[in-house]
Amino acid sequence: MHPRALLDAAAELVGLVLKFDHPADAIVSRYFREHRELGQRERATLAETVYNVLRKKLQYDHFAPSGSGPKERRMAILGFHGPRDFLHSALNDTESSWLKACDAVKTADLLERHRHNLPEWLVGPLKAQLGGEFWPLADALLRPAPLDLRVNALTDKRADVQAELKLAGIKAMSTPHSPWGLRIDGKPALNKLDTFTRGAIEVQDEGSQLLALMLDAKRGEMVVDFCAGAGGKTLAIGACMRSTGRLYAFDVSAHRLDALKPRLARSKLSNVHPAAIAHERDDRVKRLAGKIDRVLVDAPCSGLGTLRRNPDLKWRQSPKAVEELTAKQAAILQSASRLVKSGGRLIYATCSVLPEENEAIAEAFGAAHPDFEPQDAGELLAALKVDGAPGLCSGGESGSRYLRLWPHRHDTDGFFAAVWKRK
């Protein structure tokens, strides 16, 4: 595609995304469906341009007024993903001079807000938690996340899949903590590989893999993934169970559960039972009260731990939305806890970095439910032979009460998990 045409398309797509009326990934996907003439390289350039703009929106908002032309074009120029000489060939002389002037500005000379590119309501809580680590986190959130894969432990071994990917020209490194994980650079077309189509791998962040691992579901048990979504953790749990027992995948969205069906078919699992529920107090939940060995509650949350993948969330979320979510999280955890049998395990998890969605929910639940005994996440992970388990956790007298993953420390999404055993 001619450079000018590609830049025009990028400006159009940036303009659509910056309306923030739908998630960025949904808008990008719809745009590609409506423009099937775009090749793989053009799609990659457009998508990465959009995500660059979302990651550095405040910085680009600062530079944009000094340029000319429609704002969406200026933003697309600033965030364009590709060689600078290619981009300059699409610009007029005025635009080219302006871009060179913007590129010459040193990041260190910018105001804090133009460096961290985070909304102010989020900066305070992060600085309070992290202190001097705030800037390493802010820098990490401006970079794309790596692509993590989970090897299907039911059917394959990690070393074998790693060798298979190498033959396909894909370099995959073992993840440092998950025994099932592989990390690859770039975004190869995995869905065209036999490794993918036969169910040997699934795309899943290492942090998400650790949540499933920590549940430690055994053969023959009754297990519930309470907020299953598209089922990434469900599939990992099912493989742990060696496709035995009974694994319920509950979610209030039948549409999200539909996305599980093709993944489930590839996985070779026969113990998974997806079920759409009306709400957390659904009759299906009541019928299983006190009968379940292990329950995972990966609760609906702000998703602010996934900003490397979903940078639009920092502009689409708000303190009010978080407040509404915390009420929902507490209600879901309360209802899900009724499923757990005596001696059973309960995990509450989010992909948020905010204490009000994490520690505050866990501590309030623990105070209200003395029949649930807190478990030390660091000890559980160490018993599962997870390398560096203590460094993945924080909180409590032991310093490892909760799983607490950070992009800048662990190169995973931000994750939190609390664990209890029912007395």
C-alpha positions in Angstrom: 0.0 0.0 0.0 1.2 3.5 -0.8 2.6 5.3 2.3 0.0 8.1 2.0 -2.9 5.7 1.7 -1.6 3.8 4.7 -1.3 6.9 6.8 -4.8 8.0 5.7 -6.1 4.7 6.9 -4.2 5.0 10.2 -5.7 8.5 10.8 -9.2 7.2 10.1 -8.8 4.3 12.5 -7.2 6.5 15.2 -10.1 8.8 15.0 -12.6 6.0 15.5 -10.7 4.6 18.5 -10.3 8.0 20.2 -14.1 8.3 20.5 -13.8 5.7 23.3 -17.3 4.5 22.7 -16.2 0.8 22.3 -13.1 -1.2 23.3 -10.2 -0.5 21.0 -9.7 -4.1 20.0 -13.3 -4.4 19.0 -13.0 -1.2 16.8 -9.8 -2.4 15.2 -11.3 -5.8 14.5 -14.4 -4.3 12.9 -12.3 -2.0 10.8 -10.3 -4.9 9.4 -13.5 -6.8 8.6 -14.8 -3.8 6.7 -11.4 -3.5 4.8 -10.5 -7.0 3.8 -8.2 -5.6 1.1 -5.6 -4.8 3.8 -2.7 -7.3 4.0 -1.1 -8.7 7.1 1.6 -6.1 7.2 -0.8 -3.2 6.8 -3.0 -4.5 9.5 0.0 -4.9 11.9 1.0 -1.3 11.1 -2.5 0.1 11.7 -3.1 -1.8 14.9 0.3 -0.9 16.4 -0.2 2.7 15.4 -3.5 2.8 17.3 -2.0 1.2 20.4 1.0 3.6 20.3 -1.4 6.5 20.3 -3.4 5.1 23.2 -0.2 4.3 25.2 1.2 7.8 24.8 -1.9 9.8 24.4 -1.0 12.6 26.9 2.4 13.1 25.3 0.9 13.2 21.8 -1.9 15.5 23.0 0.8 17.9 24.1 2.6 17.8 20.7 -0.4 17.8 18.5 -1.5 21.5 18.7 1.8 22.6 17.2 1.1 20.6 14.0 -1.4 21.1 11.2 -4.3 19.2 9.7 -6.9 17.1 11.4 -6.0 16.0 14.9 -6.5 12.3 14.2 -3.9 12.7 11.4 -1.4 14.4 13.7 -1.9 11.7 16.3 -1.5 9.0 13.7 1.8 10.6 12.5 3.2 10.8 16.1 2.3 7.2 16.8 3.0 5.7 13.4 4.4 2.2 13.7 7.1 1.8 11.0 10.4 3.2 9.6 10.6 7.0 9.8 11.8 7.3 6.2 8.6 5.4 5.1 6.5 7.8 7.2 8.2 10.9 6.0 7.5 9.9 2.4 3.8 10.2 3.2 4.1 13.7 4.7 4.1 17.2 3.2 7.1 19.5 4.0 5.3 21.2 6.9 4.3 17.9 8.5 7.8 16.5 8.0 9.5 19.5 9.7 7.0 19.3 12.6 7.6 15.6 13.2 11.3 16.1 13.2 10.9 18.8 15.8 8.7 16.5 18.0 11.2 13.7 17.7 14.0 16.0 18.8 12.2 16.7 22.2 13.9 14.7 25.0 11.4 12.8 27.1 13.3 13.8 30.3 12.4 17.5 29.5 8.6 16.8 29.5 6.2 17.3 32.4 5.5 14.2 34.5 2.0 13.7 33.0 3.5 13.7 29.5 6.0 11.1 30.5 3.9 8.6 32.4 0.8 9.0 30.2 -1.6 7.9 32.9 -4.8 9.6 34.2 -4.2 11.6 37.4 -6.7 9.5 39.4 -4.6 6.4 38.8 -1.2 8.0 39.5 -1.8 8.6 43.2 -2.7 5.0 44.1 0.2 3.6 42.1 2.7 6.0 43.6 1.4 5.1 47.1 1.9 1.4 46.5 5.1 1.5 44.6 7.1 4.5 45.7 10.2 4.7 43.7 9.0 1.8 41.5 6.3 4.0 40.0 8.4 5.1 37.1 9.7 1.6 36.2 6.0 0.6 36.1 5.0 3.6 34.0 7.8 2.9 31.5 6.7 -0.8 31.3 3.1 0.2 30.6 4.3 2.2 27.5 5.7 -1.0 25.9 3.8 -3.8 24.3 3.4 -7.1 26.3 5.2 -10.2 25.2 3.2 -13.0 23.7 2.9 -15.9 26.1 1.6 -19.4 25.2 0.4 -22.2 27.5 1.4 -25.7 26.5 -1.5 -28.2 26.9 -0.2 -30.4 29.6 -2.8 -33.0 28.9 -1.4 -33.8 25.4 2.1 -32.3 25.1 5.4 -31.5 26.9 6.8 -28.0 26.8 10.2 -29.0 25.5 8.6 -30.9 22.5 6.4 -27.9 21.6 9.4 -25.5 21.9 11.3 -27.7 19.4 8.2 -27.9 17.1 7.9 -24.1 17.1 11.6 -23.7 16.4 11.2 -25.9 13.2 8.4 -23.4 12.2 10.9 -20.5 12.6 9.5 -19.3 15.9 11.9 -18.9 18.8 10.1 -19.6 22.1 11.7 -19.3 25.5 10.4 -21.0 28.6 8.6 -18.6 30.9 10.4 -18.1 34.2 7.7 -19.2 36.6 4.9 -21.1 34.9 5.9 -24.7 34.1 3.6 -24.7 31.1 4.6 -21.3 29.5 6.5 -20.3 26.4 7.3 -16.7 25.5 7.8 -15.5 22.0 8.7 -12.2 20.3 6.5 -10.6 17.7 3.0 -11.8 16.7 3.4 -14.8 14.3 0.3 -16.3 12.7 -0.1 -19.1 15.3 -3.5 -20.1 14.1 -2.0 -21.5 10.9 0.3 -23.8 12.7 -0.5 -27.5 13.4 0.8 -26.9 16.9 -2.2 -24.6 17.4 -4.9 -26.3 15.5 -4.3 -29.7 17.3 -4.6 -27.9 20.6 -1.0 -28.1 21.8 -0.9 -24.4 22.7 -3.2 -21.6 23.7 -2.3 -17.9 24.0 -2.3 -17.1 27.8 -0.4 -14.6 29.9 2.0 -16.3 32.3 0.2 -14.6 35.2 -3.1 -16.1 34.2 -1.4 -19.5 34.0 -0.1 -19.1 37.6 -3.7 -18.5 38.8 -4.8 -21.8 37.3 -1.7 -23.6 38.7 -2.3 -22.2 42.2 -5.9 -23.6 42.3 -4.1 -27.0 42.1 -7.2 -28.9 40.9 -6.8 -32.7 41.3 -8.0 -35.7 39.3 -11.6 -36.6 39.9 -12.5 -33.4 41.8 -15.5 -31.1 41.5 -14.2 -27.6 40.4 -15.9 -24.3 39.4 -14.3 -21.5 37.3 -16.9 -19.0 38.5 -16.2 -16.1 36.0 -14.9 -18.2 33.1 -15.2 -15.7 30.3 -13.6 -17.2 27.1 -12.2 -20.0 29.2 -8.4 -19.6 29.2 -8.0 -20.6 32.8 -10.8 -23.2 32.5 -8.7 -25.1 29.9 -5.6 -24.9 32.1 -7.5 -26.2 35.1 -9.0 -29.0 33.0 -5.6 -30.1 31.9 -4.4 -30.2 35.6 -7.4 -32.5 36.3 -6.2 -34.8 33.4 -9.7 -34.4 31.9 -11.3 -36.2 34.9 -13.8 -35.1 37.5 -16.2 -32.3 36.7 -15.2 -28.7 35.8 -18.0 -26.1 35.6 -17.3 -23.0 33.6 -19.8 -20.4 34.8 -20.3 -16.9 33.3 -23.1 -14.4 33.0 -22.3 -13.9 29.3 -23.3 -16.7 27.0 -21.5 -14.8 24.2 -18.1 -15.1 26.0 -18.8 -18.8 26.7 -19.4 -19.3 23.0 -15.8 -18.3 22.4 -14.8 -21.3 24.6 -16.4 -23.9 22.4 -13.7 -24.0 19.6 -10.9 -23.8 22.2 -12.5 -26.6 24.1 -12.7 -28.8 21.0 -9.0 -28.3 20.3 -8.0 -29.0 23.9 -9.2 -32.6 23.9 -10.8 -32.1 27.4 -14.0 -33.9 28.1 -14.6 -32.8 31.7 -15.6 -29.2 31.1 -19.2 -28.1 31.4 -19.9 -24.5 30.3 -23.0 -22.9 31.7 -24.4 -19.4 31.4 -25.9 -18.1 34.6 -28.2 -15.2 35.1 -26.3 -13.7 38.1 -24.1 -14.9 41.0 -27.2 -16.1 42.9 -28.5 -18.3 40.0 -30.2 -21.6 40.9 -27.4 -23.6 39.3 -25.1 -22.0 41.9 -27.5 -22.8 44.8 -27.7 -26.5 43.8 -23.9 -26.9 44.1 -23.6 -25.2 47.4 -21.1 -26.9 49.7 -20.2 -29.6 47.1 -17.2 -28.1 45.3 -13.6 -28.9 46.0 -12.1 -25.8 44.4 -13.5 -22.5 43.2 -11.7 -19.8 41.2 -13.3 -16.4 41.2 -11.5 -14.3 38.5 -13.8 -11.4 39.1 -14.9 -8.7 36.7 -12.5 -5.8 37.3 -11.1 -2.6 35.9 -8.4 -4.6 33.9 -5.8 -2.0 34.8 -3.2 -4.7 35.1 -3.5 -5.3 31.3 -2.6 -1.8 30.1 0.2 -3.0 27.9 -2.3 -5.0 25.9 -5.4 -2.8 26.5 -4.1 0.8 26.8 -7.5 2.3 26.1 -8.7 1.1 29.5 -6.8 3.9 31.3 -8.9 6.4 29.3 -12.2 4.4 29.5 -12.2 3.6 33.2 -12.9 6.0 36.1 -13.0 6.1 39.9 -16.8 5.8 39.7 -16.6 2.7 37.5 -14.1 1.2 39.9 -16.4 1.9 42.9 -19.2 0.1 41.1 -17.0 -2.8 40.3 -15.9 -3.3 43.9 -19.5 -3.7 45.0 -20.0 -6.3 42.3 -16.7 -8.1 43.2 -17.7 -8.4 46.9 -21.1 -9.8 45.9 -19.7 -12.4 43.5 -17.0 -13.6 46.0 -19.7 -13.9 48.6 -21.9 -16.1 46.4 -19.1 -18.2 45.0 -17.8 -19.0 48.5 -21.0 -20.9 49.2 -20.0 -23.5 46.7 -16.9 -24.5 48.6 -17.0 -27.7 50.6 -15.3 -28.2 54.0 -11.6 -28.5 53.3 -12.0 -27.0 49.8 -10.0 -24.1 48.3 -11.3 -20.7 47.2 -9.3 -18.2 45.1 -10.3 -14.6 44.5 -8.4 -13.0 41.6 -8.3 -9.9 39.4 -6.2 -8.4 36.7 -6.3 -5.0 38.5 -3.4 -3.2 40.2 -5.7 -1.2 42.6 -5.9 -2.1 46.3 -9.6 -1.4 46.5 -10.3 -4.2 44.0 -7.7 -6.5 45.6 -6.5 -6.5 49.2 -9.5 -4.5 50.4 -12.0 -7.1 48.9 -10.0 -10.0 50.3 -9.6 -8.5 53.8 -13.3 -7.6 54.0 -14.3 -11.1 53.0 -11.9 -12.7 55.5 -13.3 -10.6 58.3 -16.8 -11.5 57.5 -16.2 -15.3 57.0 -14.2 -16.8 59.9 -15.0 -20.2 58.4 -12.5 -19.5 55.6 -8.9 -19.8 56.7 -6.4 -17.6 54.7 -3.7 -19.5 52.9 -0.2 -18.2 52.1 0.1 -17.8 48.3 3.9 -17.9 48.5 3.9 -21.2 50.3 1.4 -22.7 47.9 3.4 -21.7 44.9 6.7 -22.9 46.5 5.0 -26.3 47.2 4.1 -26.4 43.5 7.8 -25.9 42.7 7.3 -22.5 41.1 10.7 -20.8 40.7 11.0 -17.6 42.6 7.6 -18.0 44.4 8.3 -15.5 47.2 9.1 -12.8 44.7 5.7 -13.2 43.1 3.8 -12.4 46.3 3.3 -9.6 48.9 1.2 -8.7 52.0 0.5 -10.2 55.4 2.9 -11.0 58.2 4.8 -13.4 56.0 5.1 -10.9 53.1 3.8 -13.6 50.8 0.1 -13.7 51.7 -1.2 -12.7 48.3 -0.1 -13.3 44.7 0.8 -9.8 43.4 2.3 -9.7 39.9 3.5 -6.5 38.2 4.5 -5.8 34.6 7.7 -4.1 35.5 8.8 -6.8 38.0 7.6 -10.0 36.4 6.9 -9.1 32.8 3.4 -10.4 33.2 0.1 -8.6 33.3 -0.8 -7.1 36.7 -2.5 -9.8 38.7 -3.7 -10.3 42.3 -5.0 -13.4 44.0 -6.0 -14.3 47.6 -6.5 -18.0 48.7 -8.6 -19.5 51.5 -9.3 -23.0 52.8 -12.8 -23.7 54.2 -12.7 -25.1 57.7 
